[in-house]
Amino acid sequence: MAELPTAPDVSTRRPRERVWRQVIGAARELIETGGYAALTVDALVATSGISKKTVYRWWDNRADVALDMIAEAFGQPDAPSDGPVLDQIRHYLEAEARYLSGSAGPVLAGVLADAQHRPALAATVEKRYFTARRSGLGALLNEAAREGMLSATINPDLTATILLAPLHQALLTHYPALDEETARQIMQLVLHGISVPDSA
């Protein structure tokens, strides 16, 4: 069983503990008091006492900092790593729904909204957030295909995107409901289809 990356990917380029603690602590303080919009690099520098040069040495932009803060503060979605593979896919989506509807959700919503207008932030979010989630879910879809539970011709990356997209829409627009029942319905629709079975 492949290990599944299920949370915003924490950079392997981790700075010294003092820098990490001060920057991530300042990011959390700013977000808790003023929301994601309050997390500017200038505010981060002023609050953390870490120079802008040092911040940019370790993080590309404020979305990069926010994703590390989310992982540090809220951990990972609690997705199981054993049992029947289709159950694992369902649990993965349910865990994602719980995670997005919890404390991490509003911060992630701010990051995703911000990325729509800033190409550099969009690239960071794609690399550090969406790629990890598609990879984790895609590994399970690949396994299901190998076991004959899904078509061998599926595109796991695209299928993972289709499964996850409604949950992120729900996070941003509050529709559909961001809960486990929605996650189960998404899986039913995508993996079992909505076409009428051939009666011939």
NUDO-891261 format. One record per residue (C-alpha): residue number from 1; x, y, z. Coordinates in Angstrom, 3 decimals, m for minus. Example, Ala and Ser with C-alpha at 12.3 -4.5 7.8 and 13.67 -1.06 7.14 Angstrom:
1;12.300;m4.500;7.800 $
2;13.670;m1.060;7.140 $
This chain:
1;0.000;0.000;0.000 $
2;1.438;3.369;m1.019 $
3;1.658;6.021;1.682 $
4;m0.921;8.686;0.950 $
5;m0.096;12.401;1.148 $
6;m3.368;13.792;2.455 $
7;m2.540;17.273;3.718 $
8;m0.852;20.395;2.424 $
9;2.651;19.181;1.672 $
10;5.165;20.538;4.187 $
11;8.289;21.793;2.438 $
12;11.391;19.658;2.805 $
13;13.392;22.893;2.909 $
14;12.634;23.552;6.556 $
15;14.533;26.505;8.082 $
16;16.124;26.561;11.484 $
17;13.671;25.919;14.286 $
18;13.725;29.497;15.579 $
19;12.879;30.960;12.178 $
20;10.196;28.342;11.573 $
21;8.592;28.850;14.975 $
22;8.541;32.645;14.721 $
23;7.243;32.840;11.155 $
24;4.599;30.123;11.493 $
25;3.560;31.471;14.904 $
26;3.220;34.966;13.473 $
27;1.210;33.639;10.534 $
28;m1.208;31.900;12.870 $
29;m1.560;35.012;15.018 $
30;m2.298;37.206;11.995 $
31;m4.831;34.754;10.565 $
32;m6.592;34.226;13.898 $
33;m6.995;37.965;14.438 $
34;m7.654;39.190;10.897 $
35;m8.278;36.205;8.651 $
36;m6.148;35.153;5.723 $
37;m6.286;38.682;4.266 $
38;m4.204;39.897;7.223 $
39;m1.357;37.566;6.252 $
40;0.816;39.865;4.165 $
41;4.574;39.461;3.988 $
42;5.053;42.922;5.503 $
43;2.761;42.042;8.439 $
44;4.548;38.724;8.796 $
45;7.905;40.494;9.021 $
46;6.607;42.990;11.577 $
47;4.947;40.343;13.734 $
48;7.651;37.682;13.583 $
49;10.727;39.891;13.788 $
50;12.226;37.870;10.929 $
51;13.606;39.852;7.997 $
52;11.854;39.857;4.654 $
53;15.000;38.461;3.045 $
54;14.933;35.473;5.399 $
55;11.200;34.901;4.885 $
56;11.683;34.830;1.117 $
57;14.656;32.557;1.481 $
58;12.402;29.800;2.820 $
59;8.927;30.626;1.477 $
60;7.940;31.787;m1.999 $
61;4.910;33.857;m0.993 $
62;2.196;34.175;1.633 $
63;0.298;31.154;0.337 $
64;3.447;29.086;0.893 $
65;3.564;30.278;4.520 $
66;m0.168;29.678;4.995 $
67;0.057;26.091;3.763 $
68;2.837;25.347;6.247 $
69;0.821;27.003;9.008 $
70;m2.239;24.901;8.144 $
71;m0.233;21.688;8.242 $
72;1.411;22.688;11.525 $
73;m1.780;23.868;13.226 $
74;m4.418;21.469;11.903 $
75;m2.517;18.336;10.926 $
76;m3.808;15.973;8.248 $
77;m7.179;14.579;7.229 $
78;m7.725;11.331;9.117 $
79;m7.915;8.921;6.170 $
80;m7.424;5.178;6.849 $
81;m4.711;3.206;5.070 $
82;m6.172;m0.304;5.147 $
83;m9.356;m2.187;4.337 $
84;m11.119;m2.700;0.977 $
85;m9.845;m0.153;m1.510 $
86;m13.263;1.276;m2.409 $
87;m13.916;1.817;1.290 $
88;m10.567;3.598;1.509 $
89;m11.573;5.910;m1.353 $
90;m14.849;6.694;0.405 $
91;m13.086;7.292;3.728 $
92;m10.537;9.501;1.959 $
93;m13.291;11.740;0.587 $
94;m15.163;11.763;3.905 $
95;m11.955;12.752;5.707 $
96;m11.382;15.538;3.203 $
97;m14.911;16.842;3.757 $
98;m14.410;16.821;7.537 $
99;m11.057;18.575;7.189 $
100;m12.375;21.313;4.911 $
101;m15.412;21.902;7.120 $
102;m13.185;22.286;10.194 $
103;m10.761;24.954;11.365 $
104;m8.472;24.595;8.356 $
105;m11.303;25.377;5.922 $
106;m11.530;29.172;6.207 $
107;m7.764;29.548;5.829 $
108;m7.702;27.266;2.801 $
109;m10.632;29.161;1.306 $
110;m8.641;32.371;1.597 $
111;m5.601;30.778;m0.007 $
112;m7.638;29.358;m2.894 $
113;m9.471;32.636;m3.507 $
114;m6.231;34.616;m3.409 $
115;m4.619;32.256;m5.900 $
116;m7.235;33.083;m8.540 $
117;m5.691;36.513;m9.083 $
118;m2.011;35.763;m8.496 $
119;m0.315;33.301;m10.872 $
120;2.636;32.739;m8.535 $
121;0.315;31.827;m5.669 $
122;m1.733;29.594;m7.972 $
123;1.445;27.711;m8.895 $
124;2.289;27.293;m5.204 $
125;m1.188;25.982;m4.381 $
126;m1.118;23.563;m7.305 $
127;2.319;22.230;m6.390 $
128;1.916;22.014;m2.620 $
129;m1.789;21.408;m2.097 $
130;m3.664;19.956;m5.065 $
131;m0.853;17.728;m6.339 $
132;m0.547;16.017;m2.954 $
133;m4.278;15.384;m2.748 $
134;m4.557;14.058;m6.304 $
135;m1.549;11.835;m5.718 $
136;m3.029;10.291;m2.579 $
137;m6.418;9.650;m4.111 $
138;m4.916;8.622;m7.449 $
139;m2.899;5.888;m5.728 $
140;m6.117;4.391;m4.392 $
141;m7.841;4.653;m7.766 $
142;m4.897;2.913;m9.417 $
143;m5.134;0.115;m6.864 $
144;m8.872;m0.243;m7.462 $
145;m8.220;m0.500;m11.206 $
146;m5.532;m3.155;m10.675 $
147;m7.966;m5.166;m8.552 $
148;m10.611;m4.974;m11.289 $
149;m12.999;m2.780;m9.315 $
150;m12.669;0.132;m11.734 $
151;m11.949;0.318;m15.438 $
152;m8.301;m0.258;m16.285 $
153;m8.500;2.694;m18.697 $
154;m9.323;5.376;m16.122 $
155;m7.112;8.423;m15.797 $
156;m6.414;8.398;m12.030 $
157;m5.238;12.020;m11.862 $
158;m8.273;13.367;m13.719 $
159;m10.645;11.093;m11.800 $
160;m9.153;12.275;m8.499 $
161;m9.656;15.870;m9.634 $
162;m13.310;15.193;m10.440 $
163;m13.870;13.516;m7.065 $
164;m12.263;16.335;m5.081 $
165;m13.529;19.354;m7.035 $
166;m17.081;19.464;m5.561 $
167;m15.641;19.565;m2.040 $
168;m13.491;22.559;m2.892 $
169;m16.463;24.221;m4.604 $
170;m18.442;23.653;m1.411 $
171;m15.651;25.247;0.595 $
172;m15.699;28.365;m1.571 $
173;m19.418;28.724;m2.365 $
174;m21.137;26.717;0.410 $
175;m22.783;24.463;m2.180 $
176;m23.155;21.537;m2.091 $
177;m23.118;20.824;1.639 $
178;m19.590;20.253;2.888 $
179;m20.138;17.010;4.776 $
180;m19.567;13.266;4.633 $
181;m22.887;12.561;2.920 $
182;m21.889;14.798;0.025 $
183;m18.554;12.960;m0.171 $
184;m20.389;9.621;m0.410 $
185;m22.734;10.922;m3.108 $
186;m19.795;12.257;m5.140 $
187;m18.144;8.848;m5.055 $
188;m21.383;7.125;m6.064 $
189;m21.913;9.459;m9.020 $
190;m18.350;9.411;m10.306 $
191;m17.374;5.778;m9.770 $
192;m20.751;4.167;m10.565 $
193;m21.976;6.636;m13.162 $
194;m25.342;8.205;m13.929 $
195;m26.102;6.527;m17.247 $
196;m29.008;4.126;m17.656 $
197;m27.754;0.509;m17.719 $
198;m27.976;m1.240;m21.080 $
199;m31.082;m3.428;m20.932 $
200;m30.273;m5.367;m24.089 $
